[in-house]
Amino acid sequence: LATGRKRRLDVPGFDAVGQPAFSPDASSLAFSGLKDGVSDLWLADARTGAARRLTDDAEDDQTPAFSPDGRSLVYTSEFEAPGSPMLYRRRLRRLEPATGEAVDLPTPPGLAHDPVYSPDGAKVLYSLEGGGFHDVYELDLASGRSVRACIKRIRQAFAVKPTYSAGGTCGSVRTASIFSLK
């Protein structure tokens, strides 16, 4: 990144890799890696490509995003929800790559997707799919409270990608449309 030139970073041994997220200092790259039918989070050295596993469970872990200080990742993890109208749900989790400690974050029922930290690291914006709608929610990490950040629900067969501006305004992108939410 410092040179502005693209280069390929090989991380061999995976059936598939996706959803890359650079650390704020660009020294490492978190990604979802599929290996032996299980999708876990991995962290690769951006220079060498050497990767280490961050999660090691039967859940489908995806969409990592670094905190602004680079000390934690927020991501989504699928889990079985017996007795729920949805057999599987997807929740938010936070992980500290240095220690490997992961904790569940309060997530409303549904399928959480594409979390992203606010520029100050105090909140997480994410898409929540449920009942045929995609809503954008914002989770306050101090209180654990999520509020719907979008007044208009989006009924589409595809998800929205939440995002923050540098100034902290939240919005989302779907296909070629951009919506400002606050």
Secondary structure as UniProt FT lines:
FT   STRAND          16..22
FT   TURN            24..25
FT   STRAND          28..35
FT   TURN            36..37
FT   STRAND          38..45
FT   TURN            46..48
FT   STRAND          51..53
FT   STRAND          61..66
FT   TURN            68..69
FT   STRAND          73..80
FT   TURN            82..83
FT   STRAND          88..96
FT   TURN            97..100
FT   STRAND          101..104
FT   STRAND          111..117
FT   TURN            119..120
FT   STRAND          123..130
FT   TURN            131..132
FT   STRAND          133..140
FT   TURN            141..144
FT   STRAND          145..148
FT   STRAND          161..164
FT   TURN            166..167
FT   STRAND          170..174
FT   TURN            175..176
FT   STRAND          177..180
//
